[in-house]
Amino acid sequence: MAHILTEDDNWFIDLDRKDPITHEGFQLGDEVIVCRACRCVQLNDVWEMGPTGCKYCGSSEASGDFDRDFIEHKVSGATINKAGPIRITHKKKKKLWPYFAAGAAALALIVLLILYFL
């Protein structure tokens, strides 16, 4: 499944793509794997580390060969592996003031009930 980059793969090296996890450029002799789902090319060591599979999209299925047409396929107008580091987006934080207001109202009601029955 892994492919070793040779002189025949200079077209790929000239694309100046980088491993999406290590951000290292590819060189002759590197052992790489192509993800079938996102067409991302990764170093074999990265593919094998941790849970085996693509660290970019999470797929565990690798492409059987190193096909130029398959790899150069463009997704959403941008070529895979051209971008910089993977950006992790965080969920928006919920606003807490409604919860504090409800808690304060409940506390005030409890205090008023206690004072009323004393």
C-alpha positions in Angstrom: 0.0 0.0 0.0 2.8 2.4 0.7 4.7 4.0 -2.2 8.4 5.0 -2.1 9.0 8.3 -4.0 11.4 7.8 -6.8 12.7 9.9 -9.7 9.5 9.2 -11.6 7.6 11.1 -8.8 9.5 14.4 -9.3 6.2 15.8 -10.6 4.8 15.3 -7.0 7.9 16.7 -5.3 7.8 19.8 -7.5 4.2 20.5 -6.2 5.9 21.4 -2.9 3.3 19.6 -0.9 3.8 18.9 2.8 2.7 16.2 5.2 -0.5 17.6 6.8 0.7 16.6 10.3 4.5 17.0 10.4 4.4 19.9 7.8 7.6 18.4 6.3 8.1 18.5 2.5 8.4 15.2 0.7 11.7 14.0 -0.7 12.9 11.2 -2.9 13.0 7.9 -0.9 10.1 8.9 1.4 7.5 6.2 2.0 4.1 7.7 1.5 0.4 6.7 1.5 -2.5 8.3 -0.3 -5.8 8.5 1.5 -8.6 7.3 -0.7 -11.2 9.6 0.9 -9.5 13.0 0.9 -6.6 12.2 -1.6 -4.1 13.5 1.1 -0.6 12.2 0.8 1.0 11.4 4.1 4.3 9.9 5.3 3.8 6.2 6.0 5.1 6.7 9.6 2.4 9.3 10.2 -0.3 7.0 8.7 0.8 4.1 11.0 1.1 6.1 14.2 -1.7 6.2 16.7 -4.9 4.9 15.3 -3.9 3.7 11.8 -5.3 5.9 9.1 -5.5 9.4 7.7 -4.8 12.0 10.3 -6.3 14.7 8.1 -9.8 13.3 7.5 -10.0 10.2 9.8 -10.4 7.6 7.0 -8.7 4.3 7.4 -8.8 3.4 3.7 -5.7 4.0 1.6 -5.5 4.3 -2.2 -3.9 1.2 -3.8 -1.6 3.1 -6.0 0.2 6.4 -6.4 -1.8 7.8 -9.3 -1.1 11.3 -10.5 -4.6 12.0 -11.7 -6.1 10.8 -8.4 -3.7 12.9 -6.3 -4.0 16.1 -8.3 -7.8 16.0 -8.0 -9.0 19.3 -6.6 -11.5 19.6 -3.9 -13.4 22.9 -3.4 -10.9 24.7 -5.7 -8.0 24.0 -3.4 -5.4 21.2 -3.8 -5.0 19.0 -0.8 -1.7 19.4 1.1 -1.1 23.0 -0.2 -2.6 24.6 2.9 -0.6 25.1 6.1 -1.3 23.5 9.4 -4.7 22.0 10.2 -6.9 24.5 11.9 -8.9 23.3 14.8 -12.0 25.4 15.3 -13.5 25.7 18.8 -17.2 25.7 19.5 -18.7 29.0 20.5 -18.9 29.4 24.3 -22.4 29.6 25.6 -23.4 32.7 27.4 -23.8 32.1 31.1 -25.6 35.2 32.2 -29.1 33.6 31.7 -28.2 30.8 34.0 -26.8 33.2 36.7 -30.0 35.4 36.4 -32.2 32.3 36.8 -30.1 31.1 39.8 -30.3 34.6 41.4 -34.1 34.8 41.0 -34.5 31.3 42.5 -32.2 32.3 45.4 -34.2 35.5 46.0 -37.5 33.5 46.0 -36.1 31.0 48.5 -35.0 33.9 50.8 -38.4 35.6 50.6 -40.2 32.3 51.4 -37.9 31.7 54.4 -38.5 35.3 55.7 -42.3 35.0 55.1 -42.6 31.8 57.2 -40.4 33.1 60.1 
